[in-house]
Amino acid sequence: MASEAQSKMLSLLPPDLAELAFDLSTVAGSKEYCFPLSAAPAVLEMLLMNGVAPLGGDLWEFENGEYYPSGENWYAESVEGEPADIHEARVGATARQFFARYANAGDRRVTFVVKSSPAAS
């Protein structure tokens, strides 16, 4: 089962995005949900709209019905004293660049690392 933080994250998404989530704990031991890379920008936007700026995320390969970590990830460093809107903009830009880099690289999935207690603002 995905972690509590991941479940809270999933609850912030509209049903059409939430239904795309796959619980990696069932096959890979990771307590995260992954989403098709094509849906990642929309998931990111919904999280940011709800006041959740992901810490980063990981890229997963999906081949022959199996999930494999690719070893590629993105991370947005926290900057002490940075206004929330600037931080969210930086997180968004970092994630979007990462998604674009792999957009045409086969069937990929993305996870979002979130703080232990994401909450809507």
N, C-alpha and C positions, 0 to 999 in steps of 0.2 A: 504494500500500500504506500502511496506517495506520502510525503511528510505533511504535517499540519499546515505549514507555511505554503506548501504547494496547493493544498486543498483550498485554502483561503484565497490564493491567487486565482485559482480556477473559478471560484464563486464570483469573481469580479467581471468575468467575461460573459458576453451574451451567449445564448444557447448555441448559435451557429458556430462560434469559435470554440466554445467549451467542448462540443462534441467531437472536435478534431483532435483533442488531447489524447495521448496514449500514455498509460502508466508504465514507466520503464521498470518499476520494481517487480513487475510480473515476469519479465524476461531477462533483465540485465542487472538487477540488484540495486539500481540507482533509484532513490526515493523521489524522483522528479517526473513531471509530465513533459513529454516532448510534443512538438507541433510540426506539421509539414513546413518546410522553409518558405513555401509560397504564402502561408498564413502568418508567418512570424511578424511582418510589419504591422498587420492589423492587431495581433495580440499585443505587441509593444504599445501601439497607440492607445488601446483600451486600458492597459496597465497605467500608462502615464496619465491618461484622463482621470483615472481613479486614485491618483496620488501615489502610485507605486513606481519608483524608479529602480528597475532591476540592477543588481550589482554586476551582472554579466550573464553569460550563457555559454553553452557548449553545443558543438555540432556533432550530430550522429549520422552515421550511414544507415540506410535501410536497404538491404539486399536479400533477395530470396526469402522474404518474410522474417528476416532477423535484423536486430539492431546492434550496431557496433559503434563505440566511441571513435571519432575520427582523430582526436587529439587536438583539434582546432577549437579555439574559444575566443570570446571577447570579454573585456573587463573594463569598467569605468571607475577609476580611482576616485574615492571621496576626497573632497578638498574642504578642510575645516573653514567654517565661516562662509562658505559659498551659499548664496541665496538658492532656495529650492527651485525656482524657475530656471536659473542658469544651470544648475545640476541636471535637471530633467532634460533640458535642451542638449547638454553634452552627452548624457546617456543615450538619448535618442539618436544623435548623430553617429556616435560610436557604433551602436547596434545596427543602424541602417547601412553603414559602410560595410560591416561584417556580412550582413544578409546579401548585399549586392555582390560582394566578392565571390560568393558561392552560388548565386542564383541559377547559373546554368551548368551546375556540376552534378547532375544526376539526382537521384531521390535522396534528399537529405532531410533531416529533422533537427529541430532546435529546442534546447531547454532554456529556461529563464531562472537564474538564481535570484531569489528574493530574500529579503530580511525575514527573520522568524515571525514577525507579526505584521504583515501588510494590512493596511486598513484604508478604506476609501476616505477621501477628504471631503 
